[in-house]
């Protein structure tokens, strides 16, 4: 019987590094947003930066999903239909 995707841990070190870098940048951007709000900066500037943070986090999530899909589909012990359904649900959760 094929394994489910539920306990998958991303193994691609290059992708992990890219995701971590993107999240660290987003973390720094979010700190900047907090400071701008505390300093009383204008709404347009703050919202623009919040949108950048959101995009960075979503891009990291999409990268994780696509990398996981690639790994799971290459693994003959995985149930391709279950992997596809689970990762599609994750993908749609970001929409």
N, C-alpha and C positions, 0 to 999 in steps of 0.2 A: 504494500500500500504506500502511496506517495505521501510525503510529509506536507504539512500545511505551511504557509508562509509566516504565520504568527510569530515565531520567535526569531525571525531572521535578523542577523546583525551584519551590517555592511562590512565587507572585508577589503574593498579596494582602497588601499592607503592613499593613493593620489586623490580620489574623490573625497575621502574623509578629510584630508588636508584642505582641499578647496572649500568644503562645507564649513569646516572650522574657521578658516580665514574670513569667509563671508559673514559668519555669525559674530565673530569678534569685532569686525568692522561695524556691523549693525548695532552691537552692544555699545560701542563708542559713540555712534550716531545717536542712539537713544539717550545716552548720558548728556549729549549736547542739547537734545530737545528739552530735557528736564531743566538744564541750566538756562536755556533761552526762556522757558516759561517762568522760571523763578526770577529772571532779570526783567521780565515784562516786555519781551520782544513782541513784534507784531504777529498777528494770527497767520497771515499769509506765509511768512517765513517759517513759522513753527509747523504749520500743516505741510508745507513743502518738504521739510525734513522728516516729518512723521511718515509721509508717503514713501520717501527714500528708505526708511527703516523697514517699512512694511514690505516693499519690493525686495529688499535684501533677504529678509526672513523667508518670504515665499519662494524666492529663487533657490535658497538653500534647501527648502523642503522639496521642491520639484526635483532638484539634483539628487537628493536622497532617494526619492521615489524611483526616478529613472535608473539610477545606479542599482538599486535593490532589484528592480524588475529585470535588469540585464543579468545580474548574478543568479537570481532565482530561476530564470528561464534556461540558463546554462546548466543548472543543477538537475541531473536526471532523476533525483529522488523527490523533487518538488512536483506537486500537482499544478500544471500550468494554468488550468481553469481557476483553481482556488487562488493562485498567486495573482492572476490578472484581476479577478473580482476584488480581492482585498486591496491591491494597490490602486485600482480604479476608485474605490471608496475613499482611500486616503487622498488621492488627487482631487476628487470632487469636494472633499472637506475644505480645501483651500480656495475654492471658487466663491 
